[in-house]
Amino acid sequence: MKITETLLKGCFIIEPTRFKDHRGVFFESFHKAIFQKETGIAVNFVQDNQSVSNKGVIRGLHFQEGAFAQAKLVRVIQGKVMDVVVDIRKNSPTYGTSFAIELSAKNNKQLFIPRGMAHGFSSLENNTIFTYKCDNYYHKNSENGIVYNDAFLNIDWKITENQIIISEKDKKLQTFAEYTQKTV
C-alpha cells in the first residue's frame, strides 16, 4: 500500500498493492495499522455510505461542522469520478485551496479527507458507484456546503456546463466568500 500526502496537509492518496492472476485481482483496500503508521492519524470509521451516479452528476461541495465534522475515506467501485477537496480550516496555510484527483475502478486509488475539508465529486461515467467511510455519523443540522461553481475556487469538474446534473439544494449552496464571512 502506497500512501502519499497531497498539497493539503492531512489529505492522503492511498494506492493499494494489487495482486493479479488468472482468477482476477485482489487488493487490501484499507489497513488501519498501516494507515496510522504512515500518516500518524488514528481514525475509527463508524459509517459507510454509497452513491450511484450517472455521467455529469456533481455532488458537493459538502461538509459537516462542529462536533459532527467528518473525516472520510473515499473510493470508486465502478466507473470514474473527479474527486475534489477544498481546505476550509481557517488556520491552515492552504485555506481556500482545492485539490482534485481522478478516482476510478481501474486505478483503485482512494482519498483520505481529514475533518475541516469540503468535499465533492463529478461522475465521469454512467452508473458510477462511489463509496465513503466516515469517522462520524451524519447529522442533518450540522451539514453545510459551498456551491460547485464558485468563481474563487474555479474548480474544473472535467464535465461541460451543459452536461451538469445537480440537485436544487446544491445549486443554492453559498459561495466560498459567503462561507468565509460567516466564519470570521
ABEGO torsion letter per residue (X at the ends): XBBBBBABBGBBBBBBBBBBBAAEBBBBABBAAAAAAAAGBBBBBABBBBBBBBBGBBBOBBBBBEAABBBBBBBBABEBBBBBBBBABAABAABGBBBBBBBBAAAGBBBBBBBGBBBBBBBABBGBBBBBBBABBBBAAABBBBBAABAAAGBBAGBBAAABBBBAAAAABBBAAAAAAAAX
